[in-house]
Amino acid sequence: MIKIGITGGIGSGKSVVSTLLAEEGIPVYRADDESKRLTDNSLTIREKLQALIDESIYVNGSLDRKRLASIIFKEDTLLQQIDEIIHPVVAEDFLSWVTKQTTKYCALESAILYESQFDKNVDVALLVYAPDKLRLKRAMMRDRVTEAEILQRMNHQMSDDKKREQADFVIFNDDIQPLIPQIERFIGCIASNFQLNK
C-alpha cells in the first residue's frame, strides 16, 4: 500500500485536498483530529502529560486544551516535550490504521508532517501550497480570529519554502489553478512508481 503524506501551512487548503482524495477512494487519516482523540483516550499520553504538568491538566476525563495552550505560549521548551509525548503515539496509531485499510493508497494529513517526523511513515509527500496573503485571509475567515493570531501561528510552522524542498509533489491551491486536474495528475504520478515532479 502506498502511503501519502499531505501537508501545508495554515489556510493552505490541505483539508480540501484530503477531502477530494477521499472522494477518489483514498482513505485519509487526519492527524489533527486523531491526536485530539488520542490525548483524551490514550492512558500513555495522559500519564505522561500529568507527570509533565500536573493532574489537573485533565478535566472530566478530557485534556484541558485551553489551559495547555496558555501554558505552551508561556514556555516554549514545554511544546517540544509535549510533542515528544504525543507524536509517537499518533504515528503508532496511524500505522495501526494503515493495516486495516484495503485500498491501494491511503493518506496521512498533517500540518506538521516534517516537524513531527510523520514523513518517515509515508512513501510520498504532497504539499498543498497557497500564497501567504490568501492563507491569512482564509484562516481569519475560518477561525474568526485576528490577523495577529494567524500570523503568530504561521510563524510557528515550518515555511512552505522548506516544505517544498522536501515534498515530492506540490498542489497549488491559489484560487487560480483548478484542484481536480492537479489531483488527477498526482494520482497518475503515484500510479507510475512515484515519478513525481518536485
C-alpha positions, 0 to 999 in steps of 0.5 A: 500500500502506498502511503501519502503524506499531505501537508501545508501551512495554515489556510493552505487548503490541505483539508480540501485536498484530503477531502477530494482524495477521499472522494477518489477512494483514498482513505485519509487519516487526519492527524489533527483530529486523531491526536485530539482523540488520542490525548483524551483516550490514550492512558500513555499520553495522559500519564505522561502529560500529568507527570509533565504538568500536573493532574489537573491538566485533565478535566472530566476525563478530557485534556484541558486544551485551553489551559495547555495552550496558555501554558505552551505560549508561556514556555516554549521548551514545554511544546517540544516535550509535549510533542515528544509525548504525543507524536509517537503515539499518533504515528503508532496509531496511524500505522495501526490504521494503515493495516486495516485499510484495503485500498491501494493508497491511503493518506496521512494529513498533517500540518506538521508532517516534517516537524513531527517526523510523520514523513518517515511513515509515508512513501510520498509527500504532497504539499498543498501550497497557497500564497501567504496573503490568501492563507491569512485571509482564509484562516481569519475567515475560518477561525474568526480570529485576528490577523495577529493570531494567524500570523503568530501561528504561521510563524510557528510552522515550518515555511512552505519554502522548506516544505517544498524542498522536501515534498515530492509533489506540490498542489497549488491551491491559489484560487487560480489553478483548478484542484481536480486536474492537479489531483488527477495528475498526482494520482497518475504520478503515484500510479507510475512508481512515484515519478513525481515532479518536485 
